[in-house]
Each structure stands twice: as structure tokens, then as C-alpha cells.
Amino acid sequence: MKTIVSQLAVGSTVNPIQGAGSNLESNVTTILSNIIAVLGVACVVVMIIGGVQYMTSTGDASKVEKGKKTILYGLIGLIVAALAFVIVNFVIGTILGNNMSNSCGEGTHWDATTKTCVAD
């Protein structure tokens, strides 16, 4: 805490999520990954609730159908959350990865056409 206060006092920027020096790509990826993970857990909970509904239906056709639909909707939600995770990581890696996180080192720069580090 003392370092954050001292850095703020001299006017440098501090990212409170991960500290000084973090980049936008890792912050966005972390936040979105955590949100998608929570959604995935929620989908699993929905599937468990559907399973309990199915098992406690005592042969009532409408309760059996309701339990099956709940399990199906939870599975669909889990698939959507998994696809969202893949898509978000791909898009962030494509958009931000080429512009912000490709540090080629001293005397080189990132060439977007060849997608490699080239000497200056």
C-alpha cells in the first residue's frame, strides 16, 4: 500500500487490479475469464437442479419433462460459456496481442504483415 501511495504522489499511473506495469490484455482476459467461469459454474448448478427435479419427479410426466428441459438448458448454457471463453481469448489475442503485448526487444519492431519481429 505504501508503494502505491508513493507512486500516486509522484504522478505515475498504478493499476489497482494487478499493480504497476500490467497491460490491458491481461486485465481484460482475467476479468472476462472470471465472468465466464462464474457462468459455467451457474450452468453446472442448473444441471444439478434439473437432475434433482428429474429424480424426485415420482413418475409425474410433467415433472420429468421439466427436469429434462432444465438439464438440457444447463448443458446448452455450459456449451455457450465454453465457446464464449474460446472466442473472447481468440479475439483479445488477435486484437490486442499484435498491438500491445508483442514486445520484440531492443532494436526490433513488430511487423504486422509478416507477424514477426524485424530488425529496425
C-alpha positions in Angstrom: 0.0 0.0 0.0 2.8 2.3 0.8 4.3 1.9 -2.7 1.0 2.6 -4.3 0.6 5.8 -2.3 4.1 6.9 -3.1 3.7 6.2 -6.8 0.5 8.1 -6.9 2.2 11.0 -5.1 4.8 11.3 -7.8 2.2 11.1 -10.6 2.8 7.7 -12.1 -0.2 5.5 -13.0 -0.9 2.4 -11.0 -3.3 -0.3 -12.0 -5.1 -1.4 -8.7 -6.1 -4.8 -10.2 -2.6 -6.2 -10.8 -0.2 -3.4 -9.7 2.1 -1.3 -11.7 3.2 -2.4 -15.1 0.3 -4.7 -16.1 -1.2 -4.5 -19.6 -4.7 -4.1 -20.9 -4.7 -7.6 -22.5 -4.1 -9.5 -19.3 -6.6 -7.3 -17.3 -9.4 -7.8 -19.8 -8.6 -11.5 -20.2 -8.6 -12.1 -16.5 -11.9 -10.2 -15.9 -13.7 -11.9 -18.8 -12.3 -15.3 -17.9 -13.6 -14.9 -14.3 -17.0 -13.9 -15.5 -17.2 -16.8 -17.9 -16.1 -19.2 -15.2 -18.9 -18.0 -12.9 -21.4 -18.5 -15.7 -20.0 -22.0 -16.2 -20.5 -22.8 -12.5 -24.0 -21.5 -12.7 -24.8 -23.8 -15.7 -23.5 -26.8 -13.7 -25.7 -25.8 -10.8 -28.7 -25.5 -13.1 -27.9 -29.0 -14.4 -27.7 -30.4 -10.9 -31.1 -28.8 -10.1 -32.5 -30.4 -13.2 -31.2 -33.7 -12.1 -32.8 -33.4 -8.7 -36.1 -32.4 -10.4 -35.8 -35.4 -12.6 -35.0 -37.8 -9.8 -37.8 -36.5 -7.5 -40.5 -36.4 -10.2 -42.0 -39.7 -8.8 -43.3 -40.6 -12.3 -45.2 -37.4 -12.9 -44.7 -36.8 -16.7 -44.7 -33.0 -16.4 -42.1 -33.0 -13.7 -39.9 -35.5 -15.7 -40.1 -33.3 -18.7 -39.3 -30.2 -16.7 -36.2 -31.9 -15.2 -35.1 -33.0 -18.7 -35.5 -29.5 -20.1 -33.6 -27.9 -17.1 -30.7 -30.3 -17.7 -30.7 -29.5 -21.4 -30.8 -25.8 -20.8 -27.9 -26.1 -18.3 -25.9 -28.1 -20.9 -26.6 -25.5 -23.6 -25.5 -22.8 -21.3 -22.3 -24.6 -20.4 -21.5 -25.1 -24.1 -22.2 -21.4 -24.8 -19.9 -20.4 -21.8 -17.1 -22.6 -23.1 -17.5 -21.2 -26.6 -17.5 -17.6 -25.2 -14.3 -18.3 -23.4 -12.6 -19.6 -26.6 -13.9 -16.7 -28.7 -13.0 -14.0 -26.1 -9.5 -15.3 -25.8 -9.1 -15.5 -29.6 -10.4 -12.0 -30.2 -8.4 -10.4 -27.4 -5.3 -12.3 -28.6 -5.9 -11.1 -32.1 -6.8 -7.5 -31.5 -4.7 -6.6 -28.5 -1.9 -9.2 -28.9 -0.5 -7.8 -32.1 -0.6 -4.2 -30.9 0.2 -4.2 -27.3 1.8 -7.3 -26.0 4.3 -8.2 -28.7 7.5 -6.8 -27.2 10.2 -7.7 -29.7 13.1 -6.3 -27.8 15.8 -3.7 -28.3 16.5 -2.7 -32.0 13.5 -4.6 -33.4 9.8 -3.9 -34.0 6.6 -5.9 -34.8 5.8 -6.2 -38.4 2.0 -6.7 -38.7 2.1 -8.1 -42.3 4.6 -10.9 -41.6 3.6 -11.1 -37.9 7.2 -11.4 -36.8 9.8 -9.3 -35.1 12.0 -7.4 -37.6 15.3 -5.6 -37.1 15.0 -1.8 -37.2 
